[in-house]
C-alpha cells in the first residue's frame, strides 16, 4: 500500500508552518513517530529578522538572518547553509530510517534548496513508501515537479484551522 505524499503550498505568512506544527502534535498524541523539521521565523522587536530550522524533538539552528554576512543571500537574508544542513539533513535521514514514521518537511524553498544535498534527500523521501507532508514555497514548485509525485493542497485562511485534523486522519488511516 502506498502512503500519502502531500505538498502544502500558500503565499508566505498564510499558515503553512502552523499547519505542520499542529499536525505534528496530533500525530505524536496518536503515538505516531514524527520525523523531519520546522522552519520558523526569528523575530526581534516585532520584526522578522531571520529563520530558524528545528528538528522535531531535536536540534535547532539559525539558518538565515539579516546580520549573516557570509554565504549566499535570499532577499535581505544571509543563508547559513552549513547550519541548515547540520540540522535538516540528519532529520531527513532519521525519517527514512524510522519505521512507521510520518515525515514532515517545512519547507522546501529557495533557502533550503541552496543546500546541494537537500533536494536529493527530499527526492528519496518522496520515493520511499512512507507518509510525507512537506510545505513548498510557491516559487519552488516548478523545480520540484520533475523530482516528486505528490498531491498539492493550497493552505488558505478558510482551511488552515481544519487542515491539521484532516491530514492527521488521512496519515493515520490503516496504522
C-alpha positions, 0 to 999 in steps of 0.5 A: 500500500502506498502512503500519502505524499502531500505538498502544502503550498500558500503565499508566505505568512498564510499558515503553512508552518502552523499547519505542520506544527499542529499536525505534528502534535496530533500525530505524536498524541496518536503515538505516531513517530514524527520525523523531519523539521520546522522552519520558523521565523526569528523575530526581534522587536516585532520584526522578522529578522531571520529563520530558524530550522528545528528538528522535531524533538531535536536540534535547532539552528539559525539558518538565515538572518539579516546580520549573516554576512557570509554565504549566499543571500535570499532577499535581505537574508544571509543563508547559513547553509552549513547550519541548515544542513547540520540540522535538516539533513540528519532529520531527513535521514532519521525519517527514512530510517524510522519505521512507521514514521510520518515525515514532515518537511517545512519547507522546501524553498529557495533557502533550503534548496541552496543546500546541494544535498537537500533536494536529493534527500527530499527526492528519496523521501518522496520515493520511499513508501512512507507518509510525507507532508512537506510545505513548498514555497510557491516559487519552488514548485516548478523545480520540484515537479520533475523530482516528486509525485505528490498531491498539492493542497493550497493552505488558505485562511478558510482551511488552515484551522481544519487542515491539521485534523484532516491530514492527521486522519488521512496519515493515520488511516490503516496504522 
